[in-house]
Amino acid sequence: MKKLVKVVAAIIENEQGEFLCALRSPKMSNPNMWEFPGGKVENNEDIYSALKREIDEELDCRIETATEVFNDTTHEYETFIINLLSIKCKVVEGSPRPREHSKLIWLNKENLDSLKWAPADIPAVQQLIHEK
């Protein structure tokens, strides 16, 4: 039976209305695909604390999260199942810089579908693009 992994992702929007997109490094699973940055929720950790910790570790900045989940998707990969909880955020301290990803870019929501996204991130990307 495949293991279910609970993961949080930060949909970080800047003051220009652009969203932070992170390119997975060749060493990561789903290499060279784009994602909203984040990571696994540890045991006894709430999703908001997990997201703040992951963004601090991966991007060396502090975020403030929305109070609700923007998108909740479950996707089955070849070796595991991911429950991806995407949460809107904004940077409150520092500037994002890639510690684990190959590259970070800011894009308007109209241009998000120009990237090759990791499969689990696609529902959140589509919801964001079609949001009024």
KELUMVO-706744 format. One record per residue: residue in three letters; x, y, z of N, C-alpha, C in turn. Coordinates in steps of 0.02 Angstrom, whole numbers, plus 50000, padded with zeros to 5 digits. Layout:
REM KELUMVO-706744
+---------+-------+-------+-------+-------+-------+-------+-------+-------+-------+
: residuo :  n.xx :  n.yy :  n.zz : ca.xx : ca.yy : ca.zz :  c.xx :  c.yy :  c.zz :
+---------+-------+-------+-------+-------+-------+-------+-------+-------+-------+
:     ALA :     X :     Y :     Z :     X :     Y :     Z :     X :     Y :     Z :
...
+---------+-------+-------+-------+-------+-------+-------+-------+-------+-------+
REM end
This chain:
REM KELUMVO-706744
+---------+-------+-------+-------+-------+-------+-------+-------+-------+-------+
: residuo :  n.xx :  n.yy :  n.zz : ca.xx : ca.yy : ca.zz :  c.xx :  c.yy :  c.zz :
+---------+-------+-------+-------+-------+-------+-------+-------+-------+-------+
:     MET : 50041 : 49941 : 50000 : 50000 : 50000 : 50000 : 50044 : 50063 : 50000 :
:     LYS : 50025 : 50111 : 49959 : 50063 : 50173 : 49955 : 50053 : 50216 : 50017 :
:     LYS : 50106 : 50249 : 50036 : 50104 : 50293 : 50095 : 50072 : 50360 : 50076 :
:     LEU : 50027 : 50385 : 50119 : 49997 : 50451 : 50110 : 50040 : 50503 : 50144 :
:     VAL : 50061 : 50553 : 50107 : 50105 : 50606 : 50133 : 50065 : 50672 : 50133 :
:     LYS : 50062 : 50704 : 50191 : 50027 : 50768 : 50197 : 50078 : 50823 : 50186 :
:     VAL : 50064 : 50866 : 50136 : 50112 : 50919 : 50116 : 50075 : 50986 : 50112 :
:     VAL : 50110 : 51039 : 50131 : 50083 : 51107 : 50125 : 50122 : 51145 : 50072 :
:     ALA : 50088 : 51190 : 50037 : 50120 : 51231 : 49986 : 50099 : 51303 : 49996 :
:     ALA : 50147 : 51348 : 49986 : 50135 : 51420 : 49994 : 50121 : 51453 : 49926 :
:     ILE : 50062 : 51482 : 49920 : 50047 : 51523 : 49861 : 50064 : 51594 : 49883 :
:     ILE : 50125 : 51615 : 49869 : 50151 : 51679 : 49892 : 50139 : 51732 : 49839 :
:     GLU : 50102 : 51784 : 49858 : 50087 : 51839 : 49812 : 50125 : 51901 : 49834 :
:     ASN : 50155 : 51937 : 49785 : 50190 : 51998 : 49802 : 50144 : 52059 : 49792 :
:     GLU : 50171 : 52118 : 49805 : 50130 : 52179 : 49801 : 50110 : 52196 : 49729 :
:     GLN : 50143 : 52167 : 49679 : 50125 : 52178 : 49609 : 50073 : 52127 : 49584 :
:     GLY : 50050 : 52084 : 49629 : 50001 : 52034 : 49610 : 50031 : 51975 : 49574 :
:     GLU : 50097 : 51965 : 49582 : 50131 : 51907 : 49551 : 50139 : 51852 : 49603 :
:     PHE : 50145 : 51790 : 49578 : 50150 : 51732 : 49621 : 50219 : 51699 : 49615 :
:     LEU : 50245 : 51676 : 49672 : 50311 : 51645 : 49673 : 50307 : 51573 : 49649 :
:     CYS : 50346 : 51557 : 49598 : 50349 : 51489 : 49569 : 50420 : 51463 : 49580 :
:     ALA : 50425 : 51400 : 49602 : 50489 : 51370 : 49618 : 50503 : 51310 : 49573 :
:     LEU : 50562 : 51309 : 49543 : 50581 : 51254 : 49498 : 50616 : 51200 : 49539 :
:     ARG : 50588 : 51140 : 49538 : 50617 : 51084 : 49575 : 50685 : 51066 : 49545 :
:     SER : 50733 : 51054 : 49588 : 50801 : 51039 : 49565 : 50804 : 50969 : 49535 :
:     PRO : 50856 : 50954 : 49495 : 50863 : 50888 : 49465 : 50869 : 50833 : 49518 :
:     LYS : 50887 : 50850 : 49580 : 50894 : 50799 : 49633 : 50828 : 50782 : 49667 :
:     MET : 50778 : 50822 : 49657 : 50713 : 50812 : 49690 : 50669 : 50764 : 49649 :
:     SER : 50617 : 50737 : 49682 : 50568 : 50699 : 49643 : 50532 : 50750 : 49599 :
:     ASN : 50503 : 50727 : 49544 : 50475 : 50773 : 49494 : 50525 : 50827 : 49475 :
:     PRO : 50586 : 50807 : 49454 : 50638 : 50856 : 49439 : 50619 : 50902 : 49382 :
:     ASN : 50643 : 50964 : 49386 : 50634 : 51014 : 49334 : 50561 : 51030 : 49319 :
:     MET : 50519 : 51020 : 49369 : 50449 : 51041 : 49364 : 50438 : 51097 : 49414 :
:     TRP : 50389 : 51138 : 49400 : 50375 : 51196 : 49443 : 50325 : 51177 : 49497 :
:     GLU : 50329 : 51213 : 49553 : 50284 : 51201 : 49609 : 50277 : 51265 : 49649 :
:     PHE : 50227 : 51266 : 49693 : 50225 : 51316 : 49745 : 50266 : 51286 : 49802 :
:     PRO : 50313 : 51325 : 49831 : 50359 : 51296 : 49880 : 50323 : 51275 : 49944 :
:     GLY : 50353 : 51227 : 49978 : 50324 : 51202 : 50041 : 50356 : 51136 : 50059 :
:     GLY : 50320 : 51094 : 50095 : 50348 : 51030 : 50113 : 50303 : 50990 : 50160 :
:     LYS : 50331 : 50936 : 50186 : 50293 : 50889 : 50227 : 50274 : 50919 : 50294 :
:     VAL : 50214 : 50900 : 50317 : 50191 : 50918 : 50383 : 50217 : 50863 : 50431 :
:     GLU : 50253 : 50884 : 50482 : 50281 : 50837 : 50531 : 50226 : 50815 : 50580 :
:     ASN : 50237 : 50758 : 50615 : 50190 : 50736 : 50666 : 50181 : 50791 : 50718 :
:     ASN : 50121 : 50798 : 50743 : 50104 : 50848 : 50795 : 50118 : 50920 : 50773 :
:     GLU : 50114 : 50934 : 50708 : 50126 : 51001 : 50683 : 50063 : 51023 : 50645 :
:     ASP : 50039 : 51084 : 50658 : 49981 : 51107 : 50619 : 50006 : 51131 : 50551 :
:     ILE : 49960 : 51136 : 50503 : 49980 : 51150 : 50434 : 50011 : 51220 : 50427 :
:     TYR : 49988 : 51268 : 50467 : 50014 : 51336 : 50461 : 50085 : 51341 : 50489 :
:     SER : 50097 : 51308 : 50545 : 50165 : 51307 : 50573 : 50212 : 51270 : 50526 :
:     ALA : 50188 : 51215 : 50497 : 50229 : 51176 : 50450 : 50248 : 51219 : 50390 :
:     LEU : 50201 : 51257 : 50363 : 50215 : 51298 : 50305 : 50265 : 51353 : 50321 :
:     LYS : 50257 : 51385 : 50378 : 50304 : 51438 : 50398 : 50374 : 51409 : 50407 :
:     ARG : 50379 : 51350 : 50438 : 50444 : 51317 : 50448 : 50476 : 51299 : 50381 :
:     GLU : 50437 : 51269 : 50336 : 50463 : 51248 : 50271 : 50487 : 51308 : 50230 :
:     ILE : 50449 : 51362 : 50230 : 50469 : 51421 : 50190 : 50532 : 51452 : 50220 :
:     ASP : 50537 : 51453 : 50286 : 50598 : 51477 : 50319 : 50658 : 51435 : 50297 :
:     GLU : 50649 : 51368 : 50297 : 50704 : 51322 : 50279 : 50721 : 51327 : 50204 :
:     GLU : 50670 : 51327 : 50161 : 50682 : 51324 : 50089 : 50698 : 51392 : 50057 :
:     LEU : 50669 : 51446 : 50083 : 50674 : 51511 : 50050 : 50706 : 51565 : 50093 :
:     ASP : 50723 : 51549 : 50155 : 50756 : 51596 : 50199 : 50717 : 51662 : 50207 :
:     CYS : 50651 : 51656 : 50216 : 50610 : 51715 : 50230 : 50551 : 51695 : 50274 :
:     ARG : 50518 : 51744 : 50303 : 50462 : 51732 : 50346 : 50398 : 51751 : 50309 :
:     ILE : 50345 : 51712 : 50321 : 50281 : 51725 : 50288 : 50225 : 51731 : 50339 :
:     GLU : 50171 : 51762 : 50315 : 50108 : 51765 : 50352 : 50059 : 51726 : 50308 :
:     THR : 50021 : 51681 : 50339 : 49975 : 51639 : 50300 : 49903 : 51663 : 50306 :
:     ALA : 49864 : 51646 : 50255 : 49791 : 51657 : 50260 : 49765 : 51609 : 50313 :
:     THR : 49704 : 51618 : 50334 : 49677 : 51576 : 50387 : 49640 : 51514 : 50360 :
:     GLU : 49633 : 51510 : 50294 : 49600 : 51451 : 50267 : 49641 : 51420 : 50211 :
:     VAL : 49627 : 51358 : 50196 : 49661 : 51322 : 50143 : 49630 : 51344 : 50076 :
:     PHE : 49672 : 51363 : 50029 : 49649 : 51386 : 49963 : 49629 : 51326 : 49919 :
:     ASN : 49670 : 51273 : 49921 : 49657 : 51214 : 49880 : 49680 : 51152 : 49917 :
:     ASP : 49639 : 51100 : 49916 : 49654 : 51036 : 49949 : 49648 : 50982 : 49896 :
:     THR : 49705 : 50953 : 49876 : 49708 : 50904 : 49822 : 49743 : 50841 : 49846 :
:     THR : 49718 : 50784 : 49824 : 49754 : 50722 : 49836 : 49773 : 50694 : 49768 :
:     HIS : 49838 : 50678 : 49760 : 49863 : 50653 : 49696 : 49904 : 50590 : 49708 :
:     GLU : 49892 : 50541 : 49666 : 49928 : 50478 : 49672 : 49986 : 50476 : 49623 :
:     TYR : 50047 : 50474 : 49651 : 50107 : 50466 : 49611 : 50123 : 50391 : 49608 :
:     GLU : 50176 : 50374 : 49573 : 50194 : 50304 : 49564 : 50209 : 50269 : 49630 :
:     THR : 50244 : 50303 : 49676 : 50266 : 50269 : 49737 : 50232 : 50294 : 49802 :
:     PHE : 50193 : 50348 : 49798 : 50159 : 50374 : 49858 : 50099 : 50416 : 49838 :
:     ILE : 50058 : 50433 : 49887 : 49999 : 50476 : 49877 : 50012 : 50540 : 49916 :
:     ILE : 49999 : 50596 : 49884 : 50011 : 50661 : 49917 : 49944 : 50695 : 49929 :
:     ASN : 49934 : 50720 : 49989 : 49878 : 50765 : 50005 : 49910 : 50834 : 50010 :
:     LEU : 49898 : 50875 : 49959 : 49930 : 50941 : 49954 : 49881 : 50995 : 49974 :
:     LEU : 49898 : 51032 : 50026 : 49857 : 51087 : 50051 : 49892 : 51152 : 50032 :
:     SER : 49863 : 51190 : 49986 : 49892 : 51253 : 49963 : 49860 : 51311 : 50001 :
:     ILE : 49902 : 51355 : 50026 : 49880 : 51410 : 50068 : 49909 : 51476 : 50042 :
:     LYS : 49867 : 51526 : 50035 : 49892 : 51592 : 50012 : 49933 : 51624 : 50068 :
:     CYS : 49987 : 51658 : 50047 : 50034 : 51688 : 50095 : 50062 : 51753 : 50068 :
:     LYS : 50094 : 51790 : 50113 : 50135 : 51847 : 50091 : 50198 : 51848 : 50133 :
:     VAL : 50251 : 51874 : 50103 : 50315 : 51879 : 50138 : 50312 : 51938 : 50186 :
:     VAL : 50332 : 51927 : 50248 : 50331 : 51981 : 50298 : 50401 : 52000 : 50321 :
:     GLU : 50450 : 51957 : 50305 : 50520 : 51972 : 50323 : 50567 : 51936 : 50276 :
:     GLY : 50616 : 51973 : 50251 : 50665 : 51943 : 50205 : 50639 : 51940 : 50134 :
:     SER : 50681 : 51913 : 50090 : 50662 : 51903 : 50020 : 50676 : 51830 : 50003 :
:     PRO : 50628 : 51797 : 49968 : 50639 : 51727 : 49951 : 50702 : 51717 : 49910 :
:     ARG : 50742 : 51668 : 49930 : 50799 : 51648 : 49889 : 50802 : 51571 : 49890 :
:     PRO : 50819 : 51541 : 49834 : 50816 : 51468 : 49829 : 50873 : 51433 : 49867 :
:     ARG : 50855 : 51392 : 49915 : 50904 : 51351 : 49950 : 50904 : 51279 : 49923 :
:     GLU : 50845 : 51256 : 49902 : 50838 : 51188 : 49877 : 50817 : 51186 : 49804 :
:     HIS : 50782 : 51237 : 49782 : 50756 : 51239 : 49713 : 50811 : 51265 : 49665 :
:     SER : 50803 : 51249 : 49601 : 50850 : 51273 : 49550 : 50839 : 51347 : 49536 :
:     LYS : 50777 : 51370 : 49541 : 50761 : 51438 : 49519 : 50695 : 51460 : 49550 :
:     LEU : 50689 : 51525 : 49562 : 50626 : 51555 : 49584 : 50608 : 51610 : 49535 :
:     ILE : 50544 : 51614 : 49516 : 50521 : 51669 : 49474 : 50453 : 51694 : 49499 :
:     TRP : 50438 : 51757 : 49484 : 50373 : 51786 : 49500 : 50335 : 51792 : 49434 :
:     LEU : 50272 : 51768 : 49434 : 50231 : 51771 : 49373 : 50161 : 51797 : 49389 :
:     ASN : 50133 : 51834 : 49340 : 50062 : 51852 : 49344 : 50021 : 51789 : 49337 :
:     LYS : 49961 : 51789 : 49366 : 49921 : 51727 : 49362 : 49904 : 51707 : 49291 :
:     GLU : 49900 : 51756 : 49245 : 49885 : 51741 : 49175 : 49941 : 51699 : 49142 :
:     ASN : 50001 : 51703 : 49170 : 50058 : 51668 : 49140 : 50076 : 51603 : 49176 :
:     LEU : 50041 : 51586 : 49228 : 50058 : 51526 : 49267 : 50055 : 51462 : 49225 :
:     ASP : 50007 : 51458 : 49180 : 50001 : 51396 : 49141 : 50053 : 51389 : 49086 :
:     SER : 50100 : 51437 : 49082 : 50155 : 51430 : 49034 : 50210 : 51384 : 49061 :
:     LEU : 50206 : 51367 : 49126 : 50257 : 51324 : 49158 : 50235 : 51251 : 49159 :
:     LYS : 50284 : 51207 : 49164 : 50269 : 51135 : 49171 : 50266 : 51120 : 49246 :
:     TRP : 50206 : 51115 : 49273 : 50194 : 51107 : 49344 : 50197 : 51034 : 49366 :
:     ALA : 50218 : 51023 : 49428 : 50213 : 50956 : 49458 : 50139 : 50938 : 49461 :
:     PRO : 50120 : 50876 : 49446 : 50049 : 50858 : 49441 : 50006 : 50878 : 49501 :
:     ALA : 50032 : 50870 : 49561 : 49991 : 50886 : 49621 : 49977 : 50960 : 49627 :
:     ASP : 50018 : 51003 : 49597 : 50008 : 51076 : 49601 : 49958 : 51102 : 49550 :
:     ILE : 49944 : 51064 : 49498 : 49901 : 51088 : 49443 : 49832 : 51111 : 49466 :
:     PRO : 49797 : 51074 : 49510 : 49730 : 51099 : 49531 : 49733 : 51168 : 49564 :
:     ALA : 49782 : 51182 : 49606 : 49788 : 51247 : 49637 : 49805 : 51301 : 49585 :
:     VAL : 49848 : 51284 : 49537 : 49865 : 51331 : 49484 : 49802 : 51349 : 49444 :
:     GLN : 49763 : 51298 : 49426 : 49702 : 51310 : 49387 : 49651 : 51351 : 49427 :
:     GLN : 49645 : 51337 : 49491 : 49599 : 51375 : 49533 : 49620 : 51448 : 49537 :
:     LEU : 49684 : 51459 : 49543 : 49712 : 51527 : 49547 : 49700 : 51566 : 49482 :
:     ILE : 49713 : 51533 : 49425 : 49704 : 51564 : 49360 : 49631 : 51585 : 49349 :
:     HIS : 49584 : 51543 : 49371 : 49513 : 51556 : 49359 : 49479 : 51595 : 49415 :
:     GLU : 49516 : 51613 : 49466 : 49489 : 51651 : 49522 : 49471 : 51721 : 49500 :
:     LYS : 49416 : 51746 : 49523 : 49394 : 51815 : 49506 : 49425 : 51865 : 49554 :
+---------+-------+-------+-------+-------+-------+-------+-------+-------+-------+
REM end
